[in-house]
Structure formats: structure tokens, C-alpha cells
């Protein structure tokens, strides 16, 4: 005759075997699950803006451009374009090199400008030494600067576009940087 403790142990073993069976079946179902291939990318800006109200000083936007692979497949040959509005007072600068620069100036974490360097409105950049962006990986072009004077009113959107072999038409940035303001001079105060 089984004691009460023996019956409890038997029930525990029965439940353990049942749990082991269910876990095994769930693992088997997950392994057989077919996940469709997904190629997807998002890009976005992070920025900080310092606006001067003195007409003799410049205002400044410090920003970074981020590309994130949110799909389950790698993307290849990523590049980006940062576009300033035509005829705007904004000037762009950042840490990038040109193709003709000496190899010792081009590090693996550098970015290379790939369009005409005389263009003041479009900045096409590609990472040096980084041709693949794996799933859940983020690639960043950090610490660029946009400057403008405050001696006249200004308005415009800084746009960004991400390109890769999988998205040759480009993917627009999620959050363009919108800058606008009015000039305030001493004459305005006296009116």
C-alpha cells in the first residue's frame, strides 16, 4: 500500500513528465515554425538645438543620424543623404572624409562623402569599412552640426534618406529636423 508521501511523489513525477513532454512539443513546434524573410530599415535623427536671439551670434543644431535594421535579414551597402533646404541660411558640417584623402585619414568608423563636395544642400555619405547592417543593428553618423545666423528670419526642414541595395529608392527619415524663427532687431522694439 502506498503511503501518502509516496502518492504525492508519484503525482509530482507524473506532472514533471507531462511538463517535459509539453516543453519538448513546444520546442519542436518552434523549430518547425517558418518565419518569413523580412527586410526593413528605419532611420531617424537625434538632435539638440541652441538658439541665440542675438543677431550677431549663430544658432546651432547638433545632431546624429541613425539607421536601424528592424528586419530579420541583413541589409547591404548602406548610405545616407542629409538634405538642407534650397537657398536656406543653414550650413552643414560633420566628420567625414573624401575619396581622395590618404588611407591613414580614413578609419573604419569614418564616413565618406560620395557626392560633389561643392554642393551645400546635399550630403551623401557612406560608412567606410561597413558594408552590411545585421538585423537589430544600428549604424550612426554622429555629431554633425547645422549653423545659421539670426540676422534674418529662417525656415526649413533638414531631411534625411537612407539607401541600401534592398531600398534603392530610399527610405525617408522618421523625424525631419524643422527649424524656423523670426529675426528680432532693435528697430522692431522701437516700433
TIVO-2410 file (N, C-alpha, C; in nm, 3 decimals):
# residues 191
REC num residu      c1      c2      c3 atome chaine
REC   1      X   0.084  -0.117   0.000     N      A
REC   1      X   0.000   0.000   0.000    CA      A
REC   1      X   0.090   0.124   0.000     C      A
REC   2      X   0.050   0.220  -0.084     N      A
REC   2      X   0.128   0.343  -0.096    CA      A
REC   2      X   0.093   0.439   0.017     C      A
REC   3      X   0.197   0.499   0.069     N      A
REC   3      X   0.175   0.598   0.174    CA      A
REC   3      X   0.137   0.730   0.108     C      A
REC   4      X   0.094   0.816   0.191     N      A
REC   4      X   0.055   0.947   0.141    CA      A
REC   4      X   0.174   1.017   0.074     C      A
REC   5      X   0.291   1.010   0.128     N      A
REC   5      X   0.412   1.071   0.070    CA      A
REC   5      X   0.444   1.006  -0.064     C      A
REC   6      X   0.430   0.875  -0.073     N      A
REC   6      X   0.456   0.806  -0.199    CA      A
REC   6      X   0.359   0.853  -0.308     C      A
REC   7      X   0.233   0.873  -0.272     N      A
REC   7      X   0.134   0.919  -0.370    CA      A
REC   7      X   0.167   1.061  -0.417     C      A
REC   8      X   0.210   1.147  -0.327     N      A
REC   8      X   0.248   1.283  -0.364    CA      A
REC   8      X   0.369   1.280  -0.457     C      A
REC   9      X   0.469   1.200  -0.425     N      A
REC   9      X   0.588   1.189  -0.511    CA      A
REC   9      X   0.550   1.135  -0.648     C      A
REC  10      X   0.459   1.037  -0.651     N      A
REC  10      X   0.415   0.980  -0.777    CA      A
REC  10      X   0.345   1.087  -0.862     C      A
REC  11      X   0.260   1.167  -0.798     N      A
REC  11      X   0.189   1.274  -0.868    CA      A
REC  11      X   0.287   1.379  -0.919     C      A
REC  12      X   0.387   1.412  -0.838     N      A
REC  12      X   0.490   1.509  -0.879    CA      A
REC  12      X   0.565   1.456  -1.001     C      A
REC  13      X   0.604   1.330  -1.000     N      A
REC  13      X   0.675   1.270  -1.114    CA      A
REC  13      X   0.586   1.269  -1.239     C      A
REC  14      X   0.459   1.240  -1.219     N      A
REC  14      X   0.365   1.239  -1.332    CA      A
REC  14      X   0.355   1.379  -1.393     C      A
REC  15      X   0.342   1.481  -1.308     N      A
REC  15      X   0.335   1.619  -1.357    CA      A
REC  15      X   0.466   1.662  -1.423     C      A
REC  16      X   0.578   1.619  -1.368     N      A
REC  16      X   0.708   1.652  -1.426    CA      A
REC  16      X   0.721   1.592  -1.566     C      A
REC  17      X   0.682   1.465  -1.580     N      A
REC  17      X   0.687   1.400  -1.712    CA      A
REC  17      X   0.595   1.470  -1.811     C      A
REC  18      X   0.477   1.511  -1.765     N      A
REC  18      X   0.384   1.580  -1.851    CA      A
REC  18      X   0.442   1.716  -1.894     C      A
REC  19      X   0.504   1.791  -1.802     N      A
REC  19      X   0.567   1.919  -1.833    CA      A
REC  19      X   0.681   1.900  -1.932     C      A
REC  20      X   0.765   1.799  -1.910     N      A
REC  20      X   0.875   1.771  -2.002    CA      A
REC  20      X   0.822   1.743  -2.143     C      A
REC  21      X   0.713   1.667  -2.152     N      A
REC  21      X   0.652   1.636  -2.281    CA      A
REC  21      X   0.604   1.765  -2.349     C      A
REC  22      X   0.534   1.852  -2.274     N      A
REC  22      X   0.484   1.977  -2.332    CA      A
REC  22      X   0.597   2.068  -2.378     C      A
REC  23      X   0.701   2.079  -2.298     N      A
REC  23      X   0.817   2.162  -2.335    CA      A
REC  23      X   0.881   2.108  -2.462     C      A
REC  24      X   0.897   1.977  -2.472     N      A
REC  24      X   0.954   1.914  -2.591    CA      A
REC  24      X   0.867   1.944  -2.713     C      A
REC  25      X   0.736   1.933  -2.700     N      A
REC  25      X   0.645   1.959  -2.811    CA      A
REC  25      X   0.649   2.106  -2.854     C      A
REC  26      X   0.659   2.197  -2.756     N      A
REC  26      X   0.667   2.340  -2.790    CA      A
REC  26      X   0.797   2.371  -2.862     C      A
REC  27      X   0.910   2.315  -2.818     N      A
REC  27      X   1.038   2.337  -2.885    CA      A
REC  27      X   1.032   2.285  -3.028     C      A
REC  28      X   0.969   2.170  -3.046     N      A
REC  28      X   0.956   2.110  -3.179    CA      A
REC  28      X   0.871   2.201  -3.269     C      A
REC  29      X   0.762   2.255  -3.216     N      A
REC  29      X   0.675   2.344  -3.294    CA      A
REC  29      X   0.748   2.473  -3.332     C      A
REC  30      X   0.828   2.527  -3.241     N      A
REC  30      X   0.904   2.650  -3.270    CA      A
REC  30      X   1.008   2.624  -3.378     C      A
REC  31      X   1.076   2.510  -3.371     N      A
REC  31      X   1.177   2.477  -3.471    CA      A
REC  31      X   1.116   2.461  -3.609     C      A
REC  32      X   0.992   2.414  -3.616     N      A
REC  32      X   0.925   2.394  -3.744    CA      A
REC  32      X   0.858   2.521  -3.795     C      A
REC  33      X   0.850   2.621  -3.712     N      A
REC  33      X   0.787   2.747  -3.750    CA      A
REC  33      X   0.870   2.815  -3.858     C      A
REC  34      X   0.806   2.854  -3.964     N      A
REC  34      X   0.874   2.922  -4.073    CA      A
REC  34      X   0.849   3.071  -4.059     C      A
REC  35      X   0.958   3.145  -4.035     N      A
REC  35      X   0.949   3.290  -4.022    CA      A
REC  35      X   0.980   3.351  -4.158     C      A
REC  36      X   0.887   3.427  -4.215     N      A
REC  36      X   0.913   3.485  -4.346    CA      A
REC  36      X   1.029   3.585  -4.340     C      A
REC  37      X   1.103   3.591  -4.449     N      A
REC  37      X   1.214   3.685  -4.455    CA      A
REC  37      X   1.158   3.827  -4.457     C      A
REC  38      X   1.220   3.911  -4.379     N      A
REC  38      X   1.173   4.049  -4.367    CA      A
REC  38      X   1.294   4.141  -4.377     C      A
REC  39      X   1.289   4.231  -4.475     N      A
REC  39      X   1.392   4.332  -4.490    CA      A
REC  39      X   1.326   4.465  -4.460     C      A
REC  40      X   1.371   4.531  -4.353     N      A
REC  40      X   1.310   4.656  -4.315    CA      A
REC  40      X   1.413   4.742  -4.242     C      A
REC  41      X   1.408   4.870  -4.268     N      A
REC  41      X   1.503   4.963  -4.208    CA      A
REC  41      X   1.428   5.091  -4.171     C      A
REC  42      X   1.469   5.152  -4.060     N      A
REC  42      X   1.419   5.284  -4.025    CA      A
REC  42      X   1.539   5.374  -4.003     C      A
REC  43      X   1.519   5.503  -4.019     N      A
REC  43      X   1.625   5.599  -3.988    CA      A
REC  43      X   1.561   5.717  -3.917     C      A
REC  44      X   1.641   5.778  -3.831     N      A
REC  44      X   1.590   5.889  -3.752    CA      A
REC  44      X   1.704   5.978  -3.705     C      A
REC  45      X   1.669   6.103  -3.674     N      A
REC  45      X   1.765   6.198  -3.619    CA      A
REC  45      X   1.750   6.202  -3.467     C      A
REC  46      X   1.859   6.228  -3.399     N      A
REC  46      X   1.856   6.277  -3.261    CA      A
REC  46      X   1.927   6.411  -3.268     C      A
REC  47      X   1.875   6.508  -3.194     N      A
REC  47      X   1.934   6.642  -3.207    CA      A
REC  47      X   1.915   6.724  -3.082     C      A
REC  48      X   1.997   6.824  -3.072     N      A
REC  48      X   1.991   6.923  -2.965    CA      A
REC  48      X   2.011   7.059  -3.031     C      A
REC  49      X   1.927   7.156  -2.995     N      A
REC  49      X   1.930   7.285  -3.062    CA      A
REC  49      X   1.961   7.395  -2.962     C      A
REC  50      X   2.053   7.483  -2.999     N      A
REC  50      X   2.087   7.600  -2.917    CA      A
REC  50      X   2.058   7.723  -3.003     C      A
REC  51      X   1.952   7.794  -2.968     N      A
REC  51      X   1.911   7.910  -3.046    CA      A
REC  51      X   1.957   8.037  -2.976     C      A
REC  52      X   2.026   8.121  -3.051     N      A
REC  52      X   2.069   8.250  -3.000    CA      A
REC  52      X   1.972   8.355  -3.051     C      A
REC  53      X   1.936   8.449  -2.965     N      A
REC  53      X   1.848   8.558  -3.007    CA      A
REC  53      X   1.927   8.685  -3.037     C      A
REC  54      X   2.057   8.677  -3.021     N      A
REC  54      X   2.145   8.788  -3.055    CA      A
REC  54      X   2.173   8.782  -3.205     C      A
REC  55      X   2.142   8.888  -3.281     N      A
REC  55      X   2.163   8.882  -3.427    CA      A
REC  55      X   2.310   8.869  -3.467     C      A
REC  56      X   2.402   8.893  -3.376     N      A
REC  56      X   2.544   8.882  -3.407    CA      A
REC  56      X   2.599   8.742  -3.380     C      A
REC  57      X   2.518   8.653  -3.323     N      A
REC  57      X   2.563   8.518  -3.290    CA      A
REC  57      X   2.490   8.416  -3.377     C      A
REC  58      X   2.552   8.299  -3.390     N      A
REC  58      X   2.492   8.191  -3.466    CA      A
REC  58      X   2.413   8.098  -3.374     C      A
REC  59      X   2.311   8.037  -3.432     N      A
REC  59      X   2.240   7.929  -3.365    CA      A
REC  59      X   2.298   7.798  -3.414     C      A
REC  60      X   2.277   7.693  -3.337     N      A
REC  60      X   2.343   7.566  -3.365    CA      A
REC  60      X   2.250   7.448  -3.337     C      A
REC  61      X   2.251   7.353  -3.428     N      A
REC  61      X   2.183   7.226  -3.408    CA      A
REC  61      X   2.290   7.117  -3.414     C      A
REC  62      X   2.303   7.042  -3.305     N      A
REC  62      X   2.393   6.926  -3.303    CA      A
REC  62      X   2.306   6.803  -3.324     C      A
REC  63      X   2.345   6.718  -3.416     N      A
REC  63      X   2.261   6.603  -3.445    CA      A
REC  63      X   2.339   6.479  -3.479     C      A
REC  64      X   2.267   6.368  -3.478     N      A
REC  64      X   2.321   6.240  -3.524    CA      A
REC  64      X   2.213   6.174  -3.609     C      A
REC  65      X   2.257   6.099  -3.707     N      A
REC  65      X   2.167   6.028  -3.798    CA      A
REC  65      X   2.183   5.879  -3.770     C      A
REC  66      X   2.074   5.810  -3.744     N      A
REC  66      X   2.079   5.668  -3.708    CA      A
REC  66      X   2.003   5.584  -3.810     C      A
REC  67      X   2.062   5.473  -3.848     N      A
REC  67      X   1.998   5.375  -3.938    CA      A
REC  67      X   1.986   5.246  -3.858     C      A
REC  68      X   1.864   5.194  -3.845     N      A
REC  68      X   1.842   5.071  -3.768    CA      A
REC  68      X   1.776   4.967  -3.857     C      A
REC  69      X   1.837   4.848  -3.860     N      A
REC  69      X   1.781   4.735  -3.934    CA      A
REC  69      X   1.678   4.667  -3.844     C      A
REC  70      X   1.549   4.685  -3.874     N      A
REC  70      X   1.444   4.623  -3.792    CA      A
REC  70      X   1.388   4.498  -3.857     C      A
REC  71      X   1.449   4.452  -3.965     N      A
REC  71      X   1.408   4.328  -4.029    CA      A
REC  71      X   1.484   4.210  -3.971     C      A
REC  72      X   1.465   4.093  -4.033     N      A
REC  72      X   1.538   3.974  -3.988    CA      A
REC  72      X   1.643   3.929  -4.090     C      A
REC  73      X   1.672   4.015  -4.188     N      A
REC  73      X   1.774   3.988  -4.288    CA      A
REC  73      X   1.873   4.105  -4.289     C      A
REC  74      X   2.000   4.078  -4.321     N      A
REC  74      X   2.096   4.188  -4.329    CA      A
REC  74      X   2.063   4.282  -4.445     C      A
REC  75      X   2.103   4.408  -4.431     N      A
REC  75      X   2.096   4.499  -4.545    CA      A
REC  75      X   2.240   4.529  -4.586     C      A
REC  76      X   2.259   4.554  -4.715     N      A
REC  76      X   2.395   4.570  -4.767    CA      A
REC  76      X   2.415   4.708  -4.829     C      A
REC  77      X   2.537   4.754  -4.820     N      A
REC  77      X   2.582   4.881  -4.876    CA      A
REC  77      X   2.494   4.999  -4.832     C      A
REC  78      X   2.483   5.021  -4.701     N      A
REC  78      X   2.403   5.133  -4.654    CA      A
REC  78      X   2.471   5.267  -4.684     C      A
REC  79      X   2.390   5.367  -4.712     N      A
REC  79      X   2.438   5.504  -4.728    CA      A
REC  79      X   2.324   5.597  -4.687     C      A
REC  80      X   2.356   5.724  -4.677     N      A
REC  80      X   2.252   5.820  -4.636    CA      A
REC  80      X   2.271   5.951  -4.710     C      A
REC  81      X   2.165   6.028  -4.711     N      A
REC  81      X   2.169   6.163  -4.768    CA      A
REC  81      X   2.102   6.256  -4.668     C      A
REC  82      X   2.174   6.360  -4.629     N      A
REC  82      X   2.117   6.466  -4.546    CA      A
REC  82      X   2.099   6.585  -4.639     C      A
REC  83      X   1.975   6.634  -4.645     N      A
REC  83      X   1.941   6.739  -4.742    CA      A
REC  83      X   1.892   6.864  -4.669     C      A
REC  84      X   1.958   6.977  -4.699     N      A
REC  84      X   1.918   7.106  -4.645    CA      A
REC  84      X   1.828   7.175  -4.748     C      A
REC  85      X   1.738   7.262  -4.704     N      A
REC  85      X   1.651   7.332  -4.798    CA      A
REC  85      X   1.731   7.423  -4.892     C      A
REC  86      X   1.680   7.438  -5.013     N      A
REC  86      X   1.745   7.527  -5.110    CA      A
REC  86      X   1.741   7.671  -5.059     C      A
REC  87      X   1.847   7.743  -5.086     N      A
REC  87      X   1.857   7.886  -5.053    CA      A
REC  87      X   1.829   7.915  -4.905     C      A
REC  88      X   1.867   7.824  -4.819     N      A
REC  88      X   1.846   7.846  -4.675    CA      A
REC  88      X   1.972   7.904  -4.613     C      A
REC  89      X   1.960   7.962  -4.495     N      A
REC  89      X   2.078   8.017  -4.428    CA      A
REC  89      X   2.157   7.909  -4.352     C      A
REC  90      X   2.116   7.783  -4.363     N      A
REC  90      X   2.178   7.675  -4.286    CA      A
REC  90      X   2.307   7.628  -4.352     C      A
REC  91      X   2.408   7.601  -4.269     N      A
REC  91      X   2.531   7.540  -4.319    CA      A
REC  91      X   2.556   7.411  -4.240     C      A
REC  92      X   2.604   7.311  -4.310     N      A
REC  92      X   2.622   7.177  -4.254    CA      A
REC  92      X   2.771   7.146  -4.241     C      A
REC  93      X   2.806   7.081  -4.132     N      A
REC  93      X   2.942   7.028  -4.117    CA      A
REC  93      X   2.934   6.900  -4.036     C      A
REC  94      X   3.031   6.814  -4.058     N      A
REC  94      X   3.034   6.687  -3.989    CA      A
REC  94      X   3.168   6.620  -4.009     C      A
REC  95      X   3.186   6.508  -3.945     N      A
REC  95      X   3.313   6.436  -3.955    CA      A
REC  95      X   3.304   6.333  -4.066     C      A
REC  96      X   3.354   6.371  -4.183     N      A
REC  96      X   3.358   6.280  -4.296    CA      A
REC  96      X   3.483   6.310  -4.378     C      A
REC  97      X   3.518   6.216  -4.463     N      A
REC  97      X   3.635   6.231  -4.548    CA      A
REC  97      X   3.591   6.222  -4.694     C      A
REC  98      X   3.685   6.252  -4.783     N      A
REC  98      X   3.660   6.240  -4.927    CA      A
REC  98      X   3.742   6.124  -4.981     C      A
REC  99      X   3.702   6.076  -5.096     N      A
REC  99      X   3.766   5.959  -5.158    CA      A
REC  99      X   3.917   5.980  -5.175     C      A
REC 100      X   3.958   6.102  -5.210     N      A
REC 100      X   4.100   6.128  -5.239    CA      A
REC 100      X   4.186   6.145  -5.113     C      A
REC 101      X   4.126   6.139  -4.994     N      A
REC 101      X   4.204   6.151  -4.871    CA      A
REC 101      X   4.299   6.032  -4.855     C      A
REC 102      X   4.409   6.055  -4.789     N      A
REC 102      X   4.508   5.949  -4.764    CA      A
REC 102      X   4.443   5.838  -4.681     C      A
REC 103      X   4.480   5.711  -4.708     N      A
REC 103      X   4.420   5.599  -4.635    CA      A
REC 103      X   4.435   5.609  -4.483     C      A
REC 104      X   4.544   5.669  -4.434     N      A
REC 104      X   4.562   5.678  -4.289    CA      A
REC 104      X   4.463   5.777  -4.225     C      A
REC 105      X   4.398   5.861  -4.305     N      A
REC 105      X   4.296   5.953  -4.252    CA      A
REC 105      X   4.158   5.889  -4.251     C      A
REC 106      X   4.147   5.774  -4.319     N      A
REC 106      X   4.018   5.706  -4.327    CA      A
REC 106      X   4.019   5.589  -4.229     C      A
REC 107      X   3.951   5.604  -4.119     N      A
REC 107      X   3.940   5.495  -4.022    CA      A
REC 107      X   3.818   5.411  -4.053     C      A
REC 108      X   3.809   5.294  -3.991     N      A
REC 108      X   3.695   5.206  -4.015    CA      A
REC 108      X   3.565   5.261  -3.960     C      A
REC 109      X   3.572   5.359  -3.871     N      A
REC 109      X   3.448   5.418  -3.819    CA      A
REC 109      X   3.418   5.551  -3.887     C      A
REC 110      X   3.488   5.580  -3.996     N      A
REC 110      X   3.470   5.706  -4.067    CA      A
REC 110      X   3.357   5.695  -4.169     C      A
REC 111      X   3.313   5.812  -4.211     N      A
REC 111      X   3.215   5.822  -4.319    CA      A
REC 111      X   3.281   5.897  -4.434     C      A
REC 112      X   3.244   5.860  -4.556     N      A
REC 112      X   3.300   5.921  -4.675    CA      A
REC 112      X   3.188   5.994  -4.751     C      A
REC 113      X   3.216   6.117  -4.788     N      A
REC 113      X   3.119   6.191  -4.870    CA      A
REC 113      X   3.135   6.146  -5.013     C      A
REC 114      X   3.024   6.109  -5.077     N      A
REC 114      X   3.032   6.048  -5.210    CA      A
REC 114      X   2.968   6.134  -5.319     C      A
REC 115      X   2.921   6.253  -5.286     N      A
REC 115      X   2.869   6.341  -5.391    CA      A
REC 115      X   2.962   6.461  -5.407     C      A
REC 116      X   2.927   6.548  -5.499     N      A
REC 116      X   3.008   6.666  -5.531    CA      A
REC 116      X   3.028   6.751  -5.405     C      A
REC 117      X   3.154   6.773  -5.370     N      A
REC 117      X   3.182   6.846  -5.245    CA      A
REC 117      X   3.146   6.994  -5.254     C      A
REC 118      X   3.115   7.045  -5.371     N      A
REC 118      X   3.074   7.185  -5.381    CA      A
REC 118      X   2.925   7.202  -5.347     C      A
REC 119      X   2.851   7.094  -5.340     N      A
REC 119      X   2.709   7.102  -5.304    CA      A
REC 119      X   2.695   7.142  -5.157     C      A
REC 120      X   2.617   7.245  -5.133     N      A
REC 120      X   2.594   7.292  -4.995    CA      A
REC 120      X   2.456   7.251  -4.945     C      A
REC 121      X   2.383   7.175  -5.027     N      A
REC 121      X   2.248   7.135  -4.989    CA      A
REC 121      X   2.232   6.985  -4.967     C      A
REC 122      X   2.310   6.904  -5.036     N      A
REC 122      X   2.300   6.758  -5.021    CA      A
REC 122      X   2.434   6.701  -4.980     C      A
REC 123      X   2.427   6.614  -4.880     N      A
REC 123      X   2.546   6.548  -4.828    CA      A
REC 123      X   2.521   6.398  -4.830     C      A
REC 124      X   2.576   6.331  -4.933     N      A
REC 124      X   2.563   6.187  -4.949    CA      A
REC 124      X   2.684   6.122  -4.881     C      A
REC 125      X   2.657   6.032  -4.789     N      A
REC 125      X   2.763   5.972  -4.708    CA      A
REC 125      X   2.746   5.821  -4.702     C      A
REC 126      X   2.861   5.752  -4.695     N      A
REC 126      X   2.859   5.606  -4.674    CA      A
REC 126      X   2.965   5.572  -4.571     C      A
REC 127      X   2.938   5.470  -4.492     N      A
REC 127      X   3.037   5.431  -4.391    CA      A
REC 127      X   3.155   5.361  -4.456     C      A
REC 128      X   3.272   5.386  -4.404     N      A
REC 128      X   3.393   5.319  -4.453    CA      A
REC 128      X   3.410   5.190  -4.373     C      A
REC 129      X   3.429   5.081  -4.443     N      A
REC 129      X   3.454   4.953  -4.376    CA      A
REC 129      X   3.329   4.887  -4.321     C      A
REC 130      X   3.211   4.935  -4.354     N      A
REC 130      X   3.087   4.877  -4.304    CA      A
REC 130      X   2.993   4.859  -4.423     C      A
REC 131      X   2.986   4.736  -4.477     N      A
REC 131      X   2.902   4.712  -4.594    CA      A
REC 131      X   2.775   4.635  -4.561     C      A
REC 132      X   2.764   4.585  -4.439     N      A
REC 132      X   2.646   4.508  -4.401    CA      A
REC 132      X   2.595   4.555  -4.266     C      A
REC 133      X   2.465   4.569  -4.257     N      A
REC 133      X   2.398   4.604  -4.131    CA      A
REC 133      X   2.310   4.486  -4.094     C      A
REC 134      X   2.348   4.417  -3.988     N      A
REC 134      X   2.279   4.295  -3.945    CA      A
REC 134      X   2.145   4.330  -3.879     C      A
REC 135      X   2.054   4.231  -3.870     N      A
REC 135      X   1.926   4.255  -3.800    CA      A
REC 135      X   1.949   4.308  -3.658     C      A
REC 136      X   1.867   4.403  -3.619     N      A
REC 136      X   1.871   4.469  -3.487    CA      A
REC 136      X   1.998   4.551  -3.464     C      A
REC 137      X   2.074   4.577  -3.567     N      A
REC 137      X   2.195   4.657  -3.554    CA      A
REC 137      X   2.166   4.802  -3.596     C      A
REC 138      X   2.233   4.896  -3.531     N      A
REC 138      X   2.217   5.038  -3.562    CA      A
REC 138      X   2.350   5.095  -3.608     C      A
REC 139      X   2.346   5.174  -3.712     N      A
REC 139      X   2.462   5.243  -3.767    CA      A
REC 139      X   2.436   5.393  -3.752     C      A
REC 140      X   2.534   5.468  -3.704     N      A
REC 140      X   2.512   5.611  -3.677    CA      A
REC 140      X   2.618   5.698  -3.743     C      A
REC 141      X   2.571   5.810  -3.799     N      A
REC 141      X   2.659   5.919  -3.840    CA      A
REC 141      X   2.645   6.024  -3.731     C      A
REC 142      X   2.744   6.031  -3.639     N      A
REC 142      X   2.725   6.112  -3.518    CA      A
REC 142      X   2.777   6.255  -3.530     C      A
REC 143      X   2.721   6.339  -3.447     N      A
REC 143      X   2.775   6.472  -3.415    CA      A
REC 143      X   2.793   6.566  -3.534     C      A
REC 144      X   2.695   6.571  -3.624     N      A
REC 144      X   2.702   6.674  -3.727    CA      A
REC 144      X   2.650   6.805  -3.669     C      A
REC 145      X   2.679   6.914  -3.739     N      A
REC 145      X   2.637   7.047  -3.694    CA      A
REC 145      X   2.567   7.121  -3.807     C      A
REC 146      X   2.462   7.190  -3.770     N      A
REC 146      X   2.394   7.281  -3.862    CA      A
REC 146      X   2.395   7.417  -3.794     C      A
REC 147      X   2.448   7.516  -3.865     N      A
REC 147      X   2.458   7.651  -3.809    CA      A
REC 147      X   2.380   7.748  -3.898     C      A
REC 148      X   2.332   7.854  -3.836     N      A
REC 148      X   2.267   7.961  -3.910    CA      A
REC 148      X   2.272   8.090  -3.830     C      A
REC 149      X   2.272   8.200  -3.902     N      A
REC 149      X   2.273   8.331  -3.839    CA      A
REC 149      X   2.132   8.374  -3.802     C      A
REC 150      X   2.125   8.471  -3.714     N      A
REC 150      X   1.994   8.519  -3.667    CA      A
REC 150      X   1.964   8.660  -3.711     C      A
REC 151      X   2.033   8.708  -3.814     N      A
REC 151      X   2.011   8.845  -3.859    CA      A
REC 151      X   1.892   8.855  -3.955     C      A
REC 152      X   1.830   8.742  -3.991     N      A
REC 152      X   1.709   8.744  -4.073    CA      A
REC 152      X   1.624   8.622  -4.034     C      A
REC 153      X   1.500   8.624  -4.073     N      A
REC 153      X   1.410   8.512  -4.043    CA      A
REC 153      X   1.458   8.387  -4.119     C      A
REC 154      X   1.427   8.272  -4.065     N      A
REC 154      X   1.470   8.147  -4.127    CA      A
REC 154      X   1.360   8.042  -4.112     C      A
REC 155      X   1.359   7.949  -4.206     N      A
REC 155      X   1.263   7.841  -4.201    CA      A
REC 155      X   1.308   7.730  -4.295     C      A
REC 156      X   1.295   7.607  -4.251     N      A
REC 156      X   1.329   7.495  -4.336    CA      A
REC 156      X   1.335   7.364  -4.260     C      A
REC 157      X   1.330   7.255  -4.336     N      A
REC 157      X   1.337   7.121  -4.279    CA      A
REC 157      X   1.463   7.052  -4.327     C      A
REC 158      X   1.534   6.992  -4.234     N      A
REC 158      X   1.651   6.911  -4.266    CA      A
REC 158      X   1.598   6.770  -4.287     C      A
REC 159      X   1.613   6.719  -4.408     N      A
REC 159      X   1.559   6.587  -4.443    CA      A
REC 159      X   1.672   6.484  -4.444     C      A
REC 160      X   1.634   6.360  -4.428     N      A
REC 160      X   1.731   6.251  -4.435    CA      A
REC 160      X   1.671   6.134  -4.511     C      A
REC 161      X   1.756   6.065  -4.586     N      A
REC 161      X   1.714   5.950  -4.664    CA      A
REC 161      X   1.818   5.839  -4.648     C      A
REC 162      X   1.772   5.718  -4.629     N      A
REC 162      X   1.860   5.602  -4.617    CA      A
REC 162      X   1.849   5.517  -4.743     C      A
REC 163      X   1.963   5.473  -4.792     N      A
REC 163      X   1.967   5.389  -4.912    CA      A
REC 163      X   2.047   5.263  -4.881     C      A
REC 164      X   2.015   5.156  -4.950     N      A
REC 164      X   2.091   5.031  -4.944    CA      A
REC 164      X   2.053   4.950  -5.068     C      A
REC 165      X   2.117   4.837  -5.087     N      A
REC 165      X   2.086   4.753  -5.204    CA      A
REC 165      X   1.939   4.712  -5.205     C      A
REC 166      X   1.881   4.692  -5.087     N      A
REC 166      X   1.744   4.646  -5.077    CA      A
REC 166      X   1.642   4.760  -5.093     C      A
REC 167      X   1.683   4.884  -5.071     N      A
REC 167      X   1.595   5.001  -5.084    CA      A
REC 167      X   1.664   5.107  -5.168     C      A
REC 168      X   1.673   5.081  -5.298     N      A
REC 168      X   1.743   5.171  -5.389    CA      A
REC 168      X   1.670   5.305  -5.405     C      A
REC 169      X   1.539   5.307  -5.382     N      A
REC 169      X   1.462   5.431  -5.392    CA      A
REC 169      X   1.475   5.515  -5.266     C      A
REC 170      X   1.527   5.458  -5.159     N      A
REC 170      X   1.549   5.531  -5.035    CA      A
REC 170      X   1.432   5.521  -4.939     C      A
REC 171      X   1.465   5.539  -4.812     N      A
REC 171      X   1.366   5.540  -4.704    CA      A
REC 171      X   1.383   5.674  -4.632     C      A
REC 172      X   1.275   5.749  -4.622     N      A
REC 172      X   1.283   5.882  -4.562    CA      A
REC 172      X   1.296   5.870  -4.410     C      A
REC 173      X   1.367   5.964  -4.351     N      A
REC 173      X   1.387   5.968  -4.207    CA      A
REC 173      X   1.252   5.986  -4.137     C      A
REC 174      X   1.237   5.926  -4.019     N      A
REC 174      X   1.111   5.934  -3.945    CA      A
REC 174      X   1.080   6.074  -3.893     C      A
REC 175      X   1.184   6.150  -3.858     N      A
REC 175      X   1.163   6.279  -3.791    CA      A
REC 175      X   1.254   6.388  -3.848     C      A
REC 176      X   1.214   6.452  -3.957     N      A
REC 176      X   1.297   6.562  -4.008    CA      A
REC 176      X   1.318   6.668  -3.900     C      A
REC 177      X   1.427   6.742  -3.912     N      A
REC 177      X   1.454   6.850  -3.818    CA      A
REC 177      X   1.395   6.977  -3.878     C      A
REC 178      X   1.294   7.032  -3.813     N      A
REC 178      X   1.229   7.154  -3.861    CA      A
REC 178      X   1.281   7.273  -3.781     C      A
REC 179      X   1.333   7.372  -3.854     N      A
REC 179      X   1.389   7.492  -3.792    CA      A
REC 179      X   1.320   7.613  -3.851     C      A
REC 180      X   1.265   7.699  -3.766     N      A
REC 180      X   1.211   7.825  -3.815    CA      A
REC 180      X   1.209   7.926  -3.703     C      A
REC 181      X   1.227   8.050  -3.740     N      A
REC 181      X   1.227   8.158  -3.643    CA      A
REC 181      X   1.226   8.292  -3.713     C      A
REC 182      X   1.192   8.393  -3.637     N      A
REC 182      X   1.187   8.529  -3.691    CA      A
REC 182      X   1.298   8.613  -3.631     C      A
REC 183      X   1.348   8.702  -3.711     N      A
REC 183      X   1.452   8.793  -3.666    CA      A
REC 183      X   1.388   8.898  -3.577     C      A
REC 184      X   1.455   8.930  -3.467     N      A
REC 184      X   1.407   9.034  -3.377    CA      A
REC 184      X   1.521   9.135  -3.365     C      A
REC 185      X   1.498   9.255  -3.415     N      A
REC 185      X   1.603   9.357  -3.413    CA      A
REC 185      X   1.562   9.473  -3.324     C      A
REC 186      X   1.653   9.564  -3.300     N      A
REC 186      X   1.628   9.684  -3.217    CA      A
REC 186      X   1.518   9.769  -3.280     C      A
REC 187      X   1.513   9.773  -3.415     N      A
REC 187      X   1.410   9.852  -3.482    CA      A
REC 187      X   1.271   9.800  -3.447     C      A
REC 188      X   1.255   9.668  -3.441     N      A
REC 188      X   1.126   9.608  -3.406    CA      A
REC 188      X   1.083   9.654  -3.267     C      A
REC 189      X   1.178   9.669  -3.177     N      A
REC 189      X   1.147   9.706  -3.040    CA      A
REC 189      X   1.098   9.850  -3.031     C      A
REC 190      X   1.148   9.938  -3.120     N      A
REC 190      X   1.113  10.081  -3.115    CA      A
REC 190      X   0.979  10.111  -3.182     C      A
REC 191      X   0.925  10.019  -3.260     N      A
REC 191      X   0.801  10.045  -3.332    CA      A
REC 191      X   0.681  10.038  -3.243     C      A
***
